[in-house]
Amino acid sequence: MKSTCIASLTLYAQWQPFRDGTYRCSGGRSAEGFDSTIVAIASADGTVGYGEMAPLGSFYDPAFAEGARAAMRELAPRLVGEDAAGIDALNRRMDLLLKGHPYAKSAIDMALWDLAGKSTGRSVAQLTGGADGESVALYRSLAQEAPDQMAARARKYIGEGYRRLQVKIGLDVDEDIARLEAVRAAVPSGTVLFCDANASWGTAETRRFLLATRQLDYTLEQPCASYDENLAIRRATDRPLVLDETIDGVDVLLRAMSDGLVDGITIKLARVGGISRARLIRDIAAARNLKITIEDTGGAQIDTAAYTALMLSTPQGLRQHTVDFHNWVTVSNARGDFGIADGAMSAPGGPGLGVEVDPDMLGDAIFTTSC
């Protein structure tokens, strides 16, 4: 057996409560934490790579924790014995064995990249293009609350060092206008603001919001659910527009670029199927000079290390920002120095993801398969 062959694949589950309590976004949806699934892939020489997938409840994306675990149990026995070094080939094999369900493949793909880095002594940032600079700008999301409460939380996050804030909108338009105005008035003038409706509005609500806030400086993020609705908004405003939920693969990105729809995109690892596909989408976007955010639907240190590495290998001039999800939750699943300072974050040093995972931190395995 080759030393790089997959000898075993093990799954763990970890509940990750939010540090700041209930997280609320558009439509009255809320979550108390991330329900994370962690994958450990061991090669024949004993090297172990880790990956993580944590959906934001079952309402944010077409993904939920138990569905991911069921799909991983389906895939895992048929990956054991394969060459872990052939990441693209393994992704094709997963697609052959299980149609769709990219969120279930994301943590496996991530673990393969971690394993590849540890096997070669290189970081994931080096493997995915080479680090451009040393840190990535961070933003902090302001969950939906009353305007004065959101303003207070904004001041708190500015005090913690964040310089970029994402204001959650997407409910009543008048209330959301008040939310944005309160946050804008509460933070320094240089604070970068994104307004994210999480695809909850139609064109009428979006137009009302844009008209009422035209004197304020912010970027609009994913106002509507459908492609055509967002295209109609694009044609009606010169406000910078970023799409998140819409960007679920290469095809929609190519269409959006052809239509001149976006100024920037957000790529979530679990939504597109892991580091491999996120890298492809990123490179296409970078070729057209789009602004790029890479993050995920949730998670702690393992997941944060993965998307931070991919952000660092994104051209520095095209990077928007990312999130420090491991600081959103009250538990850990790995040790690593993310070097957070002045509203920016660096990736942990070392090969692979650069984090040290202690299996004892993960509790008992929920599934394992081996040669």
Helices and strands as residue ranges (DSSP letters): E 6-17, E 23-24, G 26-28, E 30-31, E 33-43, E 48-53, H 65-75, G 76-78, H 87-97, H 102-120, H 124-127, E 136-137, E 140-142, H 147-159, E 164-168, H 173-186, E 192-196, H 203-212, E 219-221, H 227-236, E 241-243, H 250-258, E 264-268, H 269-272, H 275-287, E 291-295, H 301-312, G 316-318, G 325-327, E 344-345, G 359-361, E 367-370
